[in-house]
Amino acid sequence: MNIFFCTLLGICAIHDCHSKTIPVSWIWSSLCLAVIYRLTILISGQGSITESMLCLMPGVFLLILSRYGKMVGNGDGWLIIAVGLFFEWSTLMWVLCYSFLVAGLFSIGCLLTSQKKRGDTIPFAPFLFAGMMISVVGDMI
């Protein structure tokens, strides 16, 4: 299940790089897979509803931000909700920290090399994918 979800997020990241959009069907596929995964965890008694709700909060927060500004896209918020449902709270926090760190370093590099100006947008799904891969590989080591 991890491999399938990582692959799906990777495909979303590639598409986001090329078009700065993520097809709605891919987002809903990610969400459906994540909800099914989370429900199996809850039914098996391995997780709690409290942790599940807590894992939704970062994505919901970014969805709210996407409604009131252009800091983050709507699709990114939905993908973070899917990632939140797929991982436990502590792993989600690491994924987000790595994602924002890599995105920040990339942005600084683009600004220093004059490839982007302040206020330009960059796709976030590739950095979310990178943060997830760093976290998953880090857990294996």
Salt bridges, closest charged atoms under 4 A:
none
